[in-house]
Amino acid sequence: MALALIRKDYLEILKLLKEGDMQSSRLAESVKSVSISEAYKRIKTLEKEGLIEHYTGENERGQPIKIYRLTELGRLVLERVEELEEKYQKIRIKK
């Protein structure tokens, strides 16, 4: 898990979900740091790691869709990473 979290693409997904639950296709399309197919792979990895989860919703035509959200673990990990990023920025500014 630790190695995945230092990668920009994994963090980007967590940060997107911090803003709210997202349909799988919209989430994958919103990730700018990798291709859509690679974004789907990152989403599956984060779900396997327990940082995000999905539930089934319906689209406007009543068809089932996957909707992703942060888990409590994902929220805690993201908060910690953001704290570390903030501390790092302060250190860089002091130099």
Backbone bond lengths (Angstrom), bond angles and torsions (degrees), N, CA, C in turn:
res aa  C-N    CA-C-N  psi(-1)  N-CA   C-N-CA  omega(-1)  CA-C   N-CA-C  phi
1 M - - - 1.450 - - 1.525 111.15 -
2 A 1.313 119.03 -43.23 1.456 121.25 -174.74 1.526 112.00 -59.36
3 L 1.327 117.16 -40.46 1.458 119.18 -179.78 1.515 111.67 -65.53
4 A 1.323 116.75 -38.46 1.461 119.68 179.86 1.516 111.01 -64.05
5 L 1.319 116.95 -35.24 1.454 119.68 -173.88 1.515 114.30 -72.80
6 I 1.302 118.27 -20.31 1.455 117.84 178.12 1.526 111.36 -84.36
7 R 1.300 116.63 -5.94 1.459 120.36 179.05 1.517 110.41 -84.45
8 K 1.295 114.59 134.23 1.459 122.13 -176.51 1.531 112.73 -56.37
9 D 1.326 117.33 -40.38 1.456 120.39 -175.71 1.530 112.36 -67.20
10 Y 1.322 117.52 -39.03 1.464 120.09 177.58 1.531 110.59 -67.01
11 L 1.317 115.66 -44.14 1.469 119.46 178.25 1.525 111.70 -62.20
12 E 1.310 116.15 -38.39 1.459 120.37 179.30 1.529 110.97 -59.21
13 I 1.313 117.37 -42.03 1.469 121.25 179.11 1.524 110.48 -64.95
14 L 1.329 116.43 -45.28 1.464 119.33 178.83 1.523 111.24 -61.35
15 K 1.319 116.39 -40.97 1.471 120.17 -179.98 1.527 111.71 -67.41
16 L 1.316 117.26 -36.38 1.470 120.41 176.28 1.529 110.24 -62.64
17 L 1.330 116.11 -42.88 1.468 119.98 -178.28 1.526 111.95 -74.71
18 K 1.309 117.00 -19.51 1.474 119.92 174.73 1.531 109.75 -62.27
19 E 1.326 115.80 -30.80 1.467 121.28 -179.91 1.522 112.37 -75.44
20 G 1.326 117.11 -18.18 1.459 120.54 179.15 1.519 111.71 149.21
21 D 1.312 116.00 166.00 1.462 122.35 179.22 1.531 109.70 -62.00
22 M 1.336 115.97 146.93 1.467 120.14 -178.68 1.518 110.94 -140.39
23 Q 1.320 114.53 142.16 1.460 121.92 173.08 1.523 108.54 -62.93
24 S 1.319 117.29 143.51 1.469 121.61 -173.91 1.525 113.10 -54.54
25 S 1.319 117.84 -46.21 1.473 119.08 -177.91 1.522 111.53 -66.47
26 R 1.317 116.82 -39.98 1.470 120.43 178.69 1.530 110.50 -65.34
27 L 1.323 116.03 -40.58 1.463 120.58 178.54 1.526 110.22 -62.03
28 A 1.320 117.45 -50.02 1.467 121.18 -179.30 1.525 111.22 -60.48
29 E 1.316 117.22 -39.83 1.466 120.90 179.88 1.527 112.05 -70.85
30 S 1.317 117.59 -24.26 1.465 121.92 -178.11 1.521 113.13 -80.91
31 V 1.313 116.96 -16.74 1.468 120.71 -179.78 1.529 107.94 -76.80
32 K 1.309 116.64 115.71 1.464 121.05 -174.70 1.528 113.54 -92.97
33 S 1.332 117.34 -16.34 1.464 120.19 -173.34 1.532 114.28 -83.19
34 V 1.339 117.69 -13.32 1.472 121.76 178.71 1.529 109.23 -144.04
35 S 1.321 116.00 169.68 1.463 120.60 177.48 1.532 109.97 -68.04
36 I 1.310 115.94 166.10 1.466 120.45 -179.95 1.522 110.77 -61.75
37 S 1.326 117.34 -43.02 1.470 119.05 -179.75 1.527 111.06 -64.16
38 E 1.318 117.25 -37.44 1.467 120.39 177.07 1.525 110.45 -69.94
39 A 1.315 117.67 -34.98 1.463 121.24 177.96 1.529 110.25 -61.63
40 Y 1.321 117.05 -42.06 1.468 120.09 177.44 1.532 110.92 -60.18
41 K 1.328 117.27 -39.22 1.463 120.59 177.75 1.523 110.65 -63.86
42 R 1.326 116.57 -41.74 1.477 120.45 179.10 1.528 110.77 -65.23
43 I 1.319 116.34 -39.14 1.466 120.86 178.33 1.527 110.06 -60.85
44 K 1.328 116.41 -45.87 1.470 120.31 179.55 1.531 111.11 -62.31
45 T 1.328 116.52 -40.08 1.465 120.37 178.85 1.519 110.94 -63.39
46 L 1.328 116.66 -46.02 1.468 120.13 179.60 1.523 111.37 -63.13
47 E 1.321 116.85 -35.83 1.467 119.81 177.44 1.528 109.90 -68.33
48 K 1.301 117.13 -43.25 1.465 121.63 178.74 1.535 110.50 -60.79
49 E 1.327 116.82 -35.78 1.469 122.25 -179.80 1.530 111.96 -77.24
50 G 1.338 116.77 -9.96 1.458 120.24 178.36 1.516 114.92 85.80
51 L 1.334 117.26 13.77 1.460 120.80 -178.92 1.525 112.63 -89.61
52 I 1.327 116.00 -24.10 1.459 120.89 174.42 1.531 107.82 -135.39
53 E 1.311 115.76 163.53 1.463 121.35 176.85 1.515 108.38 -145.24
54 H 1.320 115.49 164.49 1.461 118.20 177.05 1.526 110.14 -124.77
55 Y 1.308 113.63 157.32 1.461 121.85 171.41 1.515 106.69 -135.03
56 T 1.305 116.72 163.32 1.458 120.80 -177.51 1.518 110.27 -94.93
57 G 1.314 115.06 129.09 1.454 122.34 174.84 1.517 108.54 -122.12
58 E 1.317 116.16 -167.17 1.468 120.91 177.68 1.518 109.58 -128.85
59 N 1.336 115.60 143.65 1.460 119.24 173.48 1.527 109.23 -83.72
60 E 1.312 116.57 -175.85 1.471 120.98 -176.61 1.527 113.54 -64.27
61 R 1.335 116.82 -18.33 1.467 120.98 177.58 1.527 112.31 -96.66
62 G 1.334 116.28 6.06 1.457 120.49 178.95 1.521 114.91 81.67
63 Q 1.325 116.97 9.45 1.461 120.89 179.46 1.533 109.56 -84.40
64 P 1.337 117.09 145.99 1.467 119.21 179.99 1.531 111.79 -69.47
65 I 1.320 115.66 140.71 1.471 122.26 177.42 1.528 108.76 -137.63
66 K 1.332 115.55 153.66 1.459 121.00 174.70 1.523 108.56 -86.88
67 I 1.316 114.99 133.46 1.453 121.14 175.70 1.528 106.92 -122.82
68 Y 1.321 115.52 128.34 1.463 120.83 -176.94 1.517 111.20 -101.20
69 R 1.346 114.25 150.20 1.462 121.85 175.59 1.530 108.55 -148.10
70 L 1.328 114.97 159.94 1.460 120.74 174.45 1.521 109.68 -70.99
71 T 1.308 116.68 143.37 1.459 120.59 169.40 1.528 107.24 -86.53
72 E 1.303 116.63 171.99 1.468 119.82 176.41 1.529 109.78 -60.57
73 L 1.330 116.81 -40.69 1.461 120.42 176.93 1.528 110.66 -61.29
74 G 1.316 116.88 -44.50 1.458 121.03 178.85 1.513 112.09 -60.70
75 R 1.316 116.44 -39.97 1.462 121.55 178.35 1.536 110.86 -64.49
76 L 1.323 116.06 -44.30 1.464 120.74 179.45 1.527 111.96 -64.89
77 V 1.324 116.12 -43.38 1.456 120.49 179.48 1.526 110.29 -63.83
78 L 1.320 117.07 -44.46 1.453 120.46 -179.85 1.526 110.81 -63.32
79 E 1.315 117.63 -42.12 1.466 120.57 177.50 1.523 110.70 -58.40
80 R 1.315 116.54 -43.99 1.470 120.79 -179.52 1.526 110.69 -65.33
81 V 1.309 117.46 -44.37 1.465 120.85 179.32 1.527 109.89 -61.97
82 E 1.327 117.42 -42.06 1.461 120.28 179.40 1.530 111.23 -65.47
83 E 1.328 117.56 -36.04 1.475 120.93 175.08 1.525 110.25 -62.31
84 L 1.326 116.19 -44.15 1.458 120.20 179.48 1.529 111.53 -65.70
85 E 1.325 117.11 -38.98 1.466 120.53 177.04 1.520 110.50 -61.78
86 E 1.333 116.33 -41.64 1.466 121.22 179.85 1.530 110.64 -64.11
87 K 1.329 117.09 -44.13 1.470 120.84 178.26 1.521 110.57 -62.80
88 Y 1.316 116.82 -40.78 1.462 121.44 178.99 1.532 110.50 -61.98
89 Q 1.324 116.66 -42.79 1.464 120.25 178.96 1.519 111.07 -62.50
90 K 1.318 117.71 -40.40 1.463 121.20 178.96 1.522 110.94 -63.93
91 I 1.317 116.10 -39.96 1.469 120.58 178.14 1.523 110.12 -64.55
92 R 1.322 116.64 -42.97 1.490 120.69 179.76 1.507 111.24 -63.12
93 I 1.330 116.99 -38.30 1.467 120.72 -178.68 1.519 110.45 -66.98
94 K 1.338 117.68 -36.72 1.459 121.68 -178.79 1.522 113.07 -67.52
95 K 1.314 117.83 -25.29 1.480 121.19 -177.19 1.497 112.36 -69.11
